[in-house]
Amino acid sequence: MPHEQLKSKDKVVLKMTKGGAVEENLTEGTSEKITKRLEDAQLVKPSEDATLVSPVEEEKLRKRH
């Protein structure tokens, strides 16, 4: 009976990051995101030229003039 290579159990740790939970395998040096959380939305400042006016507010502005 030849000697078989025995593999030790992987050292796996869970870390909570700003982006969600991450599972890191320290034996193999890999990491995997395990949270189903969506990425943060990119907030963009609207340009000053584009004004957002609801149809109700637009009607009120027409009646004033």
All heavy atoms as TSV, in Angstrom:
chain	resi	resn	atom	element	x	y	z
A	1	MET	N	N	0.832	-1.171	0.000
A	1	MET	CA	C	0.000	0.000	0.000
A	1	MET	C	C	0.888	1.250	0.000
A	1	MET	O	O	1.578	1.527	0.974
A	1	MET	CB	C	-0.872	-0.026	1.248
A	1	MET	CG	C	-1.833	1.088	1.336
A	1	MET	SD	S	-2.965	0.671	2.680
A	1	MET	CE	C	-3.624	2.229	2.973
A	2	PRO	N	N	0.871	2.015	-1.105
A	2	PRO	CA	C	1.721	3.210	-1.192
A	2	PRO	C	C	1.186	4.324	-0.280
A	2	PRO	O	O	0.016	4.383	0.031
A	2	PRO	CB	C	1.641	3.617	-2.649
A	2	PRO	CG	C	0.396	3.007	-3.162
A	2	PRO	CD	C	0.152	1.790	-2.350
A	3	HIS	N	N	2.099	5.176	0.131
A	3	HIS	CA	C	1.698	6.308	0.971
A	3	HIS	C	C	0.941	7.329	0.137
A	3	HIS	O	O	1.396	7.735	-0.916
A	3	HIS	CB	C	2.925	6.978	1.593
A	3	HIS	CG	C	3.627	6.087	2.561
A	3	HIS	ND1	N	3.099	5.788	3.780
A	3	HIS	CD2	C	4.811	5.449	2.489
A	3	HIS	CE1	C	3.924	4.987	4.429
A	3	HIS	NE2	N	4.991	4.760	3.656
A	4	GLU	N	N	-0.217	7.683	0.629
A	4	GLU	CA	C	-1.021	8.692	-0.062
A	4	GLU	C	C	-0.774	10.059	0.563
A	4	GLU	O	O	-0.544	10.155	1.760
A	4	GLU	CB	C	-2.506	8.341	0.037
A	4	GLU	CG	C	-2.867	7.056	-0.679
A	4	GLU	CD	C	-4.360	6.769	-0.574
A	4	GLU	OE1	O	-5.120	7.682	-0.280
A	4	GLU	OE2	O	-4.724	5.617	-0.788
A	5	GLN	N	N	-0.807	11.056	-0.274
A	5	GLN	CA	C	-0.648	12.422	0.217
A	5	GLN	C	C	-1.928	12.829	0.939
A	5	GLN	O	O	-3.022	12.759	0.379
A	5	GLN	CB	C	-0.411	13.372	-0.959
A	5	GLN	CG	C	1.002	13.373	-1.464
A	5	GLN	CD	C	1.794	14.463	-0.771
A	5	GLN	OE1	O	1.272	15.497	-0.493
A	5	GLN	NE2	N	3.054	14.199	-0.476
A	6	LEU	N	N	-1.777	13.224	2.174
A	6	LEU	CA	C	-2.922	13.695	2.932
A	6	LEU	C	C	-2.973	15.214	2.846
A	6	LEU	O	O	-1.956	15.889	2.908
A	6	LEU	CB	C	-2.819	13.261	4.400
A	6	LEU	CG	C	-2.792	11.751	4.639
A	6	LEU	CD1	C	-2.619	11.475	6.125
A	6	LEU	CD2	C	-4.070	11.121	4.135
A	7	LYS	N	N	-4.176	15.705	2.674
A	7	LYS	CA	C	-4.351	17.145	2.577
A	7	LYS	C	C	-5.036	17.626	3.845
A	7	LYS	O	O	-6.067	17.098	4.249
A	7	LYS	CB	C	-5.205	17.504	1.359
A	7	LYS	CG	C	-5.351	18.982	1.150
A	7	LYS	CD	C	-6.183	19.299	-0.072
A	7	LYS	CE	C	-6.366	20.806	-0.151
A	7	LYS	NZ	N	-7.374	21.181	-1.103
A	8	SER	N	N	-4.472	18.648	4.462
A	8	SER	CA	C	-5.079	19.194	5.674
A	8	SER	C	C	-6.322	20.005	5.307
A	8	SER	O	O	-6.494	20.433	4.167
A	8	SER	CB	C	-4.085	20.081	6.420
A	8	SER	OG	O	-3.740	21.194	5.617
A	9	LYS	N	N	-7.154	20.202	6.298
A	9	LYS	CA	C	-8.379	20.970	6.100
A	9	LYS	C	C	-8.008	22.435	5.868
A	9	LYS	O	O	-7.126	22.975	6.532
A	9	LYS	CB	C	-9.262	20.838	7.343
A	9	LYS	CG	C	-10.622	21.432	7.205
A	9	LYS	CD	C	-11.451	21.132	8.443
A	9	LYS	CE	C	-12.807	21.759	8.319
A	9	LYS	NZ	N	-13.622	21.534	9.504
A	10	ASP	N	N	-8.669	23.054	4.897
A	10	ASP	CA	C	-8.386	24.452	4.571
A	10	ASP	C	C	-8.778	25.363	5.728
A	10	ASP	O	O	-9.787	25.153	6.388
A	10	ASP	CB	C	-9.153	24.889	3.326
A	10	ASP	CG	C	-8.604	24.273	2.044
A	10	ASP	OD1	O	-7.465	23.778	2.067
A	10	ASP	OD2	O	-9.321	24.300	1.035
A	11	LYS	N	N	-7.968	26.387	5.944
A	11	LYS	CA	C	-8.269	27.400	6.958
A	11	LYS	C	C	-9.110	28.469	6.265
A	11	LYS	O	O	-8.633	29.190	5.393
A	11	LYS	CB	C	-6.968	27.987	7.498
A	11	LYS	CG	C	-7.134	29.177	8.370
A	11	LYS	CD	C	-7.122	28.806	9.814
A	11	LYS	CE	C	-7.240	30.090	10.620
A	11	LYS	NZ	N	-7.199	29.870	12.009
A	12	VAL	N	N	-10.399	28.560	6.642
A	12	VAL	CA	C	-11.338	29.497	6.025
A	12	VAL	C	C	-11.825	30.466	7.089
A	12	VAL	O	O	-12.219	30.050	8.174
A	12	VAL	CB	C	-12.532	28.738	5.397
A	12	VAL	CG1	C	-13.527	29.704	4.797
A	12	VAL	CG2	C	-12.051	27.763	4.340
A	13	VAL	N	N	-11.762	31.767	6.764
A	13	VAL	CA	C	-12.239	32.793	7.685
A	13	VAL	C	C	-13.267	33.667	6.974
A	13	VAL	O	O	-13.218	33.835	5.760
A	13	VAL	CB	C	-11.088	33.668	8.226
A	13	VAL	CG1	C	-10.152	32.865	9.098
A	13	VAL	CG2	C	-10.337	34.339	7.114
A	14	LEU	N	N	-14.196	34.212	7.742
A	14	LEU	CA	C	-15.182	35.153	7.221
A	14	LEU	C	C	-14.829	36.534	7.729
A	14	LEU	O	O	-14.537	36.714	8.908
A	14	LEU	CB	C	-16.588	34.783	7.691
A	14	LEU	CG	C	-17.127	33.448	7.195
A	14	LEU	CD1	C	-18.490	33.179	7.827
A	14	LEU	CD2	C	-17.250	33.447	5.697
A	15	LYS	N	N	-14.855	37.505	6.834
A	15	LYS	CA	C	-14.581	38.879	7.211
A	15	LYS	C	C	-15.713	39.759	6.715
A	15	LYS	O	O	-16.224	39.568	5.620
A	15	LYS	CB	C	-13.274	39.369	6.594
A	15	LYS	CG	C	-12.057	38.715	7.179
A	15	LYS	CD	C	-10.799	39.354	6.656
A	15	LYS	CE	C	-9.585	38.722	7.302
A	15	LYS	NZ	N	-8.344	39.355	6.848
A	16	MET	N	N	-16.117	40.696	7.562
A	16	MET	CA	C	-17.148	41.645	7.177
A	16	MET	C	C	-16.463	42.919	6.700
A	16	MET	O	O	-15.685	43.531	7.436
A	16	MET	CB	C	-18.054	41.946	8.376
A	16	MET	CG	C	-19.318	42.634	8.015
A	16	MET	SD	S	-20.303	41.568	6.964
A	16	MET	CE	C	-21.529	42.701	6.441
A	17	THR	N	N	-16.706	43.281	5.465
A	17	THR	CA	C	-16.119	44.480	4.892
A	17	THR	C	C	-17.220	45.484	4.601
A	17	THR	O	O	-18.402	45.188	4.779
A	17	THR	CB	C	-15.366	44.157	3.588
A	17	THR	OG1	O	-16.313	43.694	2.620
A	17	THR	CG2	C	-14.289	43.106	3.799
A	18	LYS	N	N	-16.833	46.651	4.146
A	18	LYS	CA	C	-17.810	47.677	3.787
A	18	LYS	C	C	-18.729	47.186	2.668
A	18	LYS	O	O	-19.895	47.519	2.623
A	18	LYS	CB	C	-17.073	48.948	3.343
A	18	LYS	CG	C	-17.968	50.097	3.050
A	18	LYS	CD	C	-17.158	51.322	2.686
A	18	LYS	CE	C	-18.076	52.480	2.352
A	18	LYS	NZ	N	-17.306	53.663	1.970
A	19	GLY	N	N	-18.204	46.370	1.776
A	19	GLY	CA	C	-18.974	45.861	0.655
A	19	GLY	C	C	-19.769	44.603	0.967
A	19	GLY	O	O	-20.493	44.099	0.128
A	20	GLY	N	N	-19.660	44.054	2.164
A	20	GLY	CA	C	-20.382	42.843	2.541
A	20	GLY	C	C	-19.432	41.773	3.064
A	20	GLY	O	O	-18.250	42.012	3.267
A	21	ALA	N	N	-19.970	40.582	3.281
A	21	ALA	CA	C	-19.185	39.482	3.845
A	21	ALA	C	C	-18.305	38.841	2.771
A	21	ALA	O	O	-18.731	38.626	1.643
A	21	ALA	CB	C	-20.099	38.436	4.453
A	22	VAL	N	N	-17.062	38.528	3.170
A	22	VAL	CA	C	-16.096	37.907	2.269
A	22	VAL	C	C	-15.537	36.673	2.964
A	22	VAL	O	O	-15.174	36.724	4.134
A	22	VAL	CB	C	-14.949	38.885	1.922
A	22	VAL	CG1	C	-13.899	38.213	1.072
A	22	VAL	CG2	C	-15.486	40.122	1.235
A	23	GLU	N	N	-15.493	35.556	2.234
A	23	GLU	CA	C	-14.916	34.321	2.755
A	23	GLU	C	C	-13.510	34.187	2.184
A	23	GLU	O	O	-13.331	34.173	0.966
A	23	GLU	CB	C	-15.770	33.129	2.329
A	23	GLU	CG	C	-15.276	31.799	2.847
A	23	GLU	CD	C	-16.159	30.663	2.395
A	23	GLU	OE1	O	-16.054	30.284	1.210
A	23	GLU	OE2	O	-16.942	30.178	3.209
A	24	GLU	N	N	-12.515	34.106	3.062
A	24	GLU	CA	C	-11.130	33.989	2.621
A	24	GLU	C	C	-10.584	32.613	2.973
A	24	GLU	O	O	-10.717	32.154	4.102
A	24	GLU	CB	C	-10.263	35.058	3.281
A	24	GLU	CG	C	-10.557	36.453	2.816
A	24	GLU	CD	C	-9.585	37.482	3.379
A	24	GLU	OE1	O	-8.583	37.083	4.001
A	24	GLU	OE2	O	-9.842	38.668	3.191
A	25	ASN	N	N	-9.988	31.958	1.993
A	25	ASN	CA	C	-9.328	30.678	2.190
A	25	ASN	C	C	-7.842	30.978	2.351
A	25	ASN	O	O	-7.148	31.287	1.386
A	25	ASN	CB	C	-9.575	29.759	0.988
A	25	ASN	CG	C	-9.035	28.382	1.201
A	25	ASN	OD1	O	-8.080	28.187	1.932
A	25	ASN	ND2	N	-9.639	27.412	0.541
A	26	LEU	N	N	-7.355	30.902	3.584
A	26	LEU	CA	C	-5.969	31.264	3.860
A	26	LEU	C	C	-4.987	30.214	3.349
A	26	LEU	O	O	-3.835	30.541	3.058
A	26	LEU	CB	C	-5.783	31.493	5.361
A	26	LEU	CG	C	-6.653	32.602	5.966
A	26	LEU	CD1	C	-6.414	32.700	7.461
A	26	LEU	CD2	C	-6.416	33.935	5.290
A	27	THR	N	N	-5.417	28.981	3.196
A	27	THR	CA	C	-4.543	27.924	2.701
A	27	THR	C	C	-4.222	28.135	1.222
A	27	THR	O	O	-3.063	28.041	0.810
A	27	THR	CB	C	-5.206	26.542	2.884
A	27	THR	OG1	O	-5.582	26.398	4.251
A	27	THR	CG2	C	-4.273	25.424	2.494
A	28	GLU	N	N	-5.254	28.428	0.428
A	28	GLU	CA	C	-5.066	28.618	-1.010
A	28	GLU	C	C	-4.810	30.067	-1.386
A	28	GLU	O	O	-4.397	30.354	-2.504
A	28	GLU	CB	C	-6.303	28.109	-1.757
A	28	GLU	CG	C	-6.531	26.621	-1.599
A	28	GLU	CD	C	-7.805	26.149	-2.289
A	28	GLU	OE1	O	-8.527	26.985	-2.860
A	28	GLU	OE2	O	-8.064	24.946	-2.254
A	29	GLY	N	N	-5.116	31.006	-0.473
A	29	GLY	CA	C	-4.923	32.418	-0.767
A	29	GLY	C	C	-6.000	33.011	-1.646
A	29	GLY	O	O	-5.747	33.950	-2.389
A	30	THR	N	N	-7.207	32.462	-1.592
A	30	THR	CA	C	-8.308	32.964	-2.406
A	30	THR	C	C	-9.351	33.625	-1.518
A	30	THR	O	O	-9.408	33.391	-0.321
A	30	THR	CB	C	-8.976	31.827	-3.204
A	30	THR	OG1	O	-9.482	30.855	-2.279
A	30	THR	CG2	C	-8.002	31.162	-4.145
A	31	SER	N	N	-10.180	34.451	-2.144
A	31	SER	CA	C	-11.285	35.072	-1.418
A	31	SER	C	C	-12.511	35.103	-2.329
A	31	SER	O	O	-12.389	35.168	-3.551
A	31	SER	CB	C	-10.924	36.470	-0.955
A	31	SER	OG	O	-10.700	37.315	-2.056
A	32	GLU	N	N	-13.685	35.060	-1.698
A	32	GLU	CA	C	-14.942	35.016	-2.450
A	32	GLU	C	C	-15.983	35.842	-1.714
A	32	GLU	O	O	-16.152	35.719	-0.510
A	32	GLU	CB	C	-15.419	33.568	-2.569
A	32	GLU	CG	C	-16.717	33.403	-3.294
A	32	GLU	CD	C	-17.163	31.949	-3.347
A	32	GLU	OE1	O	-16.383	31.059	-2.960
A	32	GLU	OE2	O	-18.298	31.725	-3.753
A	33	LYS	N	N	-16.672	36.697	-2.450
A	33	LYS	CA	C	-17.741	37.510	-1.871
A	33	LYS	C	C	-18.956	36.604	-1.687
A	33	LYS	O	O	-19.399	35.959	-2.631
A	33	LYS	CB	C	-18.066	38.666	-2.815
A	33	LYS	CG	C	-19.122	39.591	-2.304
A	33	LYS	CD	C	-19.342	40.741	-3.277
A	33	LYS	CE	C	-20.506	41.568	-2.835
A	33	LYS	NZ	N	-20.810	42.627	-3.777
A	34	ILE	N	N	-19.489	36.529	-0.465
A	34	ILE	CA	C	-20.608	35.628	-0.215
A	34	ILE	C	C	-21.908	36.362	0.063
A	34	ILE	O	O	-22.951	35.745	0.186
A	34	ILE	CB	C	-20.297	34.653	0.945
A	34	ILE	CG1	C	-20.001	35.394	2.226
A	34	ILE	CG2	C	-19.166	33.724	0.586
A	34	ILE	CD1	C	-19.874	34.502	3.438
A	35	THR	N	N	-21.855	37.685	0.142
A	35	THR	CA	C	-23.051	38.478	0.383
A	35	THR	C	C	-23.758	38.743	-0.941
A	35	THR	O	O	-23.118	38.983	-1.955
A	35	THR	CB	C	-22.683	39.823	1.033
A	35	THR	OG1	O	-21.985	39.557	2.230
A	35	THR	CG2	C	-23.901	40.648	1.347
A	36	LYS	N	N	-25.054	38.723	-0.917
A	36	LYS	CA	C	-25.839	39.017	-2.118
A	36	LYS	C	C	-26.179	40.499	-2.222
A	36	LYS	O	O	-27.032	40.902	-2.988
A	36	LYS	CB	C	-27.147	38.209	-2.101
A	36	LYS	CG	C	-26.940	36.720	-1.998
A	36	LYS	CD	C	-26.217	36.167	-3.184
A	36	LYS	CE	C	-26.112	34.664	-3.066
A	36	LYS	NZ	N	-24.918	34.117	-3.558
A	37	ARG	N	N	-25.485	41.318	-1.417
A	37	ARG	CA	C	-25.745	42.754	-1.382
A	37	ARG	C	C	-25.328	43.388	-2.705
A	37	ARG	O	O	-24.296	43.066	-3.282
A	37	ARG	CB	C	-24.942	43.359	-0.242
A	37	ARG	CG	C	-25.083	44.836	-0.109
A	37	ARG	CD	C	-24.283	45.334	1.073
A	37	ARG	NE	N	-24.356	46.774	1.093
A	37	ARG	CZ	C	-23.503	47.546	1.697
A	37	ARG	NH1	N	-22.509	47.016	2.375
A	37	ARG	NH2	N	-23.620	48.836	1.666
A	38	LEU	N	N	-26.138	44.340	-3.166
A	38	LEU	CA	C	-25.831	45.062	-4.394
A	38	LEU	C	C	-24.722	46.075	-4.139
A	38	LEU	O	O	-24.513	46.520	-3.021
A	38	LEU	CB	C	-27.072	45.791	-4.908
A	38	LEU	CG	C	-28.276	44.918	-5.254
A	38	LEU	CD1	C	-29.453	45.785	-5.649
A	38	LEU	CD2	C	-27.928	43.986	-6.390
A	39	GLU	N	N	-24.041	46.437	-5.196
A	39	GLU	CA	C	-23.001	47.447	-5.080
A	39	GLU	C	C	-23.640	48.802	-4.773
A	39	GLU	O	O	-24.789	49.056	-5.130
A	39	GLU	CB	C	-22.215	47.545	-6.397
A	39	GLU	CG	C	-21.458	46.284	-6.740
A	39	GLU	CD	C	-20.332	45.998	-5.776
A	39	GLU	OE1	O	-19.699	46.954	-5.297
A	39	GLU	OE2	O	-20.091	44.823	-5.496
A	40	ASP	N	N	-22.880	49.689	-4.133
A	40	ASP	CA	C	-23.382	51.019	-3.839
A	40	ASP	C	C	-23.623	51.776	-5.135
A	40	ASP	O	O	-22.851	51.676	-6.092
A	40	ASP	CB	C	-22.384	51.790	-2.970
A	40	ASP	CG	C	-22.311	51.241	-1.562
A	40	ASP	OD1	O	-23.284	50.601	-1.124
A	40	ASP	OD2	O	-21.284	51.457	-0.904
A	41	ALA	N	N	-24.695	52.556	-5.158
A	41	ALA	CA	C	-25.025	53.341	-6.339
A	41	ALA	C	C	-24.064	54.512	-6.466
A	41	ALA	O	O	-23.629	55.089	-5.474
A	41	ALA	CB	C	-26.456	53.855	-6.242
A	42	GLN	N	N	-23.728	54.853	-7.698
A	42	GLN	CA	C	-22.890	56.010	-7.955
A	42	GLN	C	C	-23.782	57.242	-7.989
A	42	GLN	O	O	-24.672	57.352	-8.825
A	42	GLN	CB	C	-22.159	55.856	-9.289
A	42	GLN	CG	C	-21.189	54.707	-9.340
A	42	GLN	CD	C	-20.010	54.938	-8.409
A	42	GLN	OE1	O	-19.578	56.063	-8.193
A	42	GLN	NE2	N	-19.504	53.866	-7.848
A	43	LEU	N	N	-23.571	58.155	-7.070
A	43	LEU	CA	C	-24.377	59.365	-7.006
A	43	LEU	C	C	-23.731	60.430	-7.879
A	43	LEU	O	O	-22.556	60.745	-7.739
A	43	LEU	CB	C	-24.493	59.851	-5.562
A	43	LEU	CG	C	-25.098	58.843	-4.591
A	43	LEU	CD1	C	-25.107	59.418	-3.180
A	43	LEU	CD2	C	-26.491	58.459	-5.012
A	44	VAL	N	N	-24.545	60.982	-8.793
A	44	VAL	CA	C	-24.049	61.976	-9.726
A	44	VAL	C	C	-24.880	63.239	-9.553
A	44	VAL	O	O	-26.108	63.187	-9.546
A	44	VAL	CB	C	-24.155	61.466	-11.179
A	44	VAL	CG1	C	-23.663	62.511	-12.160
A	44	VAL	CG2	C	-23.392	60.178	-11.346
A	45	LYS	N	N	-24.207	64.356	-9.425
A	45	LYS	CA	C	-24.900	65.630	-9.283
A	45	LYS	C	C	-25.474	66.011	-10.647
A	45	LYS	O	O	-24.753	66.047	-11.646
A	45	LYS	CB	C	-23.915	66.696	-8.800
A	45	LYS	CG	C	-24.552	68.034	-8.577
A	45	LYS	CD	C	-23.521	69.028	-8.063
A	45	LYS	CE	C	-24.164	70.385	-7.875
A	45	LYS	NZ	N	-23.171	71.362	-7.411
A	46	PRO	N	N	-26.780	66.304	-10.703
A	46	PRO	CA	C	-27.358	66.688	-11.988
A	46	PRO	C	C	-26.810	68.044	-12.433
A	46	PRO	O	O	-26.463	68.889	-11.605
A	46	PRO	CB	C	-28.862	66.758	-11.711
A	46	PRO	CG	C	-28.977	66.898	-10.246
A	46	PRO	CD	C	-27.755	66.285	-9.636
A	47	SER	N	N	-26.740	68.233	-13.728
A	47	SER	CA	C	-26.232	69.508	-14.236
A	47	SER	C	C	-27.224	70.614	-13.900
A	47	SER	O	O	-28.421	70.391	-13.740
A	47	SER	CB	C	-26.019	69.420	-15.744
A	47	SER	OG	O	-27.258	69.215	-16.385
A	48	GLU	N	N	-26.725	71.830	-13.792
A	48	GLU	CA	C	-27.575	72.950	-13.409
A	48	GLU	C	C	-28.528	73.336	-14.533
A	48	GLU	O	O	-29.552	73.967	-14.287
A	48	GLU	CB	C	-26.703	74.139	-13.003
A	48	GLU	CG	C	-25.924	73.870	-11.731
A	48	GLU	CD	C	-25.047	75.040	-11.339
A	48	GLU	OE1	O	-25.266	76.155	-11.849
A	48	GLU	OE2	O	-24.146	74.839	-10.525
A	49	ASP	N	N	-28.220	72.995	-15.775
A	49	ASP	CA	C	-29.078	73.327	-16.907
A	49	ASP	C	C	-30.366	72.520	-16.870
A	49	ASP	O	O	-31.427	73.027	-17.218
A	49	ASP	CB	C	-28.355	73.060	-18.230
A	49	ASP	CG	C	-27.127	73.937	-18.380
A	49	ASP	OD1	O	-27.086	75.013	-17.743
A	49	ASP	OD2	O	-26.210	73.536	-19.117
A	50	ALA	N	N	-30.280	71.279	-16.473
A	50	ALA	CA	C	-31.458	70.404	-16.459
A	50	ALA	C	C	-32.177	70.575	-15.131
A	50	ALA	O	O	-31.656	70.266	-14.075
A	50	ALA	CB	C	-31.031	68.955	-16.647
A	51	THR	N	N	-33.388	71.099	-15.204
A	51	THR	CA	C	-34.189	71.243	-13.993
A	51	THR	C	C	-35.299	70.212	-14.048
A	51	THR	O	O	-35.975	70.059	-15.067
A	51	THR	CB	C	-34.790	72.653	-13.878
A	51	THR	OG1	O	-35.567	72.916	-15.041
A	51	THR	CG2	C	-33.711	73.705	-13.741
A	52	LEU	N	N	-35.498	69.524	-12.969
A	52	LEU	CA	C	-36.532	68.508	-12.896
A	52	LEU	C	C	-37.782	69.136	-12.288
A	52	LEU	O	O	-37.776	69.558	-11.142
A	52	LEU	CB	C	-36.061	67.318	-12.055
A	52	LEU	CG	C	-34.821	66.604	-12.572
A	52	LEU	CD1	C	-34.392	65.530	-11.586
A	52	LEU	CD2	C	-35.097	65.994	-13.926
A	53	VAL	N	N	-38.833	69.206	-13.089
A	53	VAL	CA	C	-40.086	69.793	-12.638
A	53	VAL	C	C	-41.178	68.775	-12.905
A	53	VAL	O	O	-41.303	68.250	-14.010
A	53	VAL	CB	C	-40.381	71.114	-13.393
A	53	VAL	CG1	C	-41.695	71.721	-12.926
A	53	VAL	CG2	C	-39.241	72.098	-13.214
A	54	SER	N	N	-41.982	68.515	-11.885
A	54	SER	CA	C	-43.079	67.571	-12.061
A	54	SER	C	C	-44.158	68.220	-12.931
A	54	SER	O	O	-44.254	69.449	-13.025
A	54	SER	CB	C	-43.660	67.174	-10.710
A	54	SER	OG	O	-44.338	68.261	-10.131
A	55	PRO	N	N	-44.999	67.419	-13.577
A	55	PRO	CA	C	-46.070	67.970	-14.416
A	55	PRO	C	C	-47.014	68.888	-13.635
A	55	PRO	O	O	-47.492	69.889	-14.163
A	55	PRO	CB	C	-46.811	66.734	-14.923
A	55	PRO	CG	C	-45.808	65.637	-14.842
A	55	PRO	CD	C	-44.921	65.979	-13.692
A	56	VAL	N	N	-47.272	68.599	-12.386
A	56	VAL	CA	C	-48.157	69.443	-11.565
A	56	VAL	C	C	-47.515	70.804	-11.339
A	56	VAL	O	O	-48.157	71.845	-11.484
A	56	VAL	CB	C	-48.463	68.751	-10.217
A	56	VAL	CG1	C	-49.263	69.657	-9.312
A	56	VAL	CG2	C	-49.172	67.432	-10.451
A	57	GLU	N	N	-46.214	70.817	-11.002
A	57	GLU	CA	C	-45.511	72.076	-10.791
A	57	GLU	C	C	-45.413	72.868	-12.090
A	57	GLU	O	O	-45.506	74.088	-12.092
A	57	GLU	CB	C	-44.117	71.808	-10.226
A	57	GLU	CG	C	-44.127	71.276	-8.820
A	57	GLU	CD	C	-42.732	70.909	-8.332
A	57	GLU	OE1	O	-41.776	71.012	-9.131
A	57	GLU	OE2	O	-42.616	70.512	-7.172
A	58	GLU	N	N	-45.243	72.167	-13.201
A	58	GLU	CA	C	-45.166	72.833	-14.501
A	58	GLU	C	C	-46.483	73.535	-14.815
A	58	GLU	O	O	-46.497	74.663	-15.310
A	58	GLU	CB	C	-44.846	71.798	-15.583
A	58	GLU	CG	C	-44.559	72.393	-16.931
A	58	GLU	CD	C	-44.140	71.341	-17.937
A	58	GLU	OE1	O	-43.482	70.355	-17.546
A	58	GLU	OE2	O	-44.484	71.522	-19.117
A	59	GLU	N	N	-47.595	72.906	-14.515
A	59	GLU	CA	C	-48.916	73.488	-14.749
A	59	GLU	C	C	-49.111	74.738	-13.880
A	59	GLU	O	O	-49.643	75.752	-14.342
A	59	GLU	CB	C	-50.013	72.464	-14.443
A	59	GLU	CG	C	-51.393	72.901	-14.844
A	59	GLU	CD	C	-51.554	73.106	-16.339
A	59	GLU	OE1	O	-50.894	72.395	-17.124
A	59	GLU	OE2	O	-52.330	74.000	-16.720
A	60	LYS	N	N	-48.644	74.691	-12.627
A	60	LYS	CA	C	-48.753	75.849	-11.722
A	60	LYS	C	C	-47.931	77.018	-12.264
A	60	LYS	O	O	-48.360	78.166	-12.201
A	60	LYS	CB	C	-48.270	75.482	-10.323
A	60	LYS	CG	C	-49.216	74.589	-9.559
A	60	LYS	CD	C	-48.658	74.285	-8.180
A	60	LYS	CE	C	-49.549	73.320	-7.429
A	60	LYS	NZ	N	-48.977	72.990	-6.108
A	61	LEU	N	N	-46.753	76.720	-12.812
A	61	LEU	CA	C	-45.914	77.777	-13.360
A	61	LEU	C	C	-46.555	78.416	-14.588
A	61	LEU	O	O	-46.466	79.625	-14.794
A	61	LEU	CB	C	-44.530	77.211	-13.727
A	61	LEU	CG	C	-43.637	76.829	-12.554
A	61	LEU	CD1	C	-42.391	76.132	-13.071
A	61	LEU	CD2	C	-43.268	78.041	-11.730
A	62	ARG	N	N	-47.233	77.634	-15.413
A	62	ARG	CA	C	-47.915	78.178	-16.583
A	62	ARG	C	C	-49.060	79.109	-16.178
A	62	ARG	O	O	-49.292	80.122	-16.814
A	62	ARG	CB	C	-48.474	77.045	-17.455
A	62	ARG	CG	C	-47.457	76.362	-18.275
A	62	ARG	CD	C	-48.118	75.443	-19.251
A	62	ARG	NE	N	-47.218	74.327	-19.536
A	62	ARG	CZ	C	-47.567	73.185	-20.019
A	62	ARG	NH1	N	-48.831	72.915	-20.257
A	62	ARG	NH2	N	-46.680	72.268	-20.263
A	63	LYS	N	N	-49.786	78.740	-15.141
A	63	LYS	CA	C	-50.924	79.529	-14.701
A	63	LYS	C	C	-50.473	80.868	-14.108
A	63	LYS	O	O	-51.194	81.857	-14.195
A	63	LYS	CB	C	-51.745	78.766	-13.675
A	63	LYS	CG	C	-52.519	77.619	-14.277
A	63	LYS	CD	C	-53.328	76.906	-13.230
A	63	LYS	CE	C	-54.086	75.731	-13.846
A	63	LYS	NZ	N	-54.858	75.007	-12.862
A	64	ARG	N	N	-49.299	80.936	-13.528
A	64	ARG	CA	C	-48.787	82.175	-12.943
A	64	ARG	C	C	-48.438	83.205	-14.009
A	64	ARG	O	O	-48.573	84.392	-13.800
A	64	ARG	CB	C	-47.534	81.892	-12.104
A	64	ARG	CG	C	-47.828	81.188	-10.820
A	64	ARG	CD	C	-46.557	81.059	-10.021
A	64	ARG	NE	N	-46.775	80.216	-8.866
A	64	ARG	CZ	C	-45.817	79.758	-8.081
A	64	ARG	NH1	N	-44.562	80.052	-8.349
A	64	ARG	NH2	N	-46.099	79.001	-7.056
A	65	HIS	N	N	-47.985	82.751	-15.153
A	65	HIS	CA	C	-47.532	83.689	-16.206
A	65	HIS	C	C	-48.623	84.009	-17.114
A	65	HIS	O	O	-49.408	83.890	-17.697
A	65	HIS	CB	C	-46.347	83.120	-16.981
A	65	HIS	CG	C	-45.137	82.939	-16.120
A	65	HIS	ND1	N	-44.512	83.976	-15.481
A	65	HIS	CD2	C	-44.441	81.825	-15.773
A	65	HIS	CE1	C	-43.469	83.532	-14.813
A	65	HIS	NE2	N	-43.400	82.213	-14.971
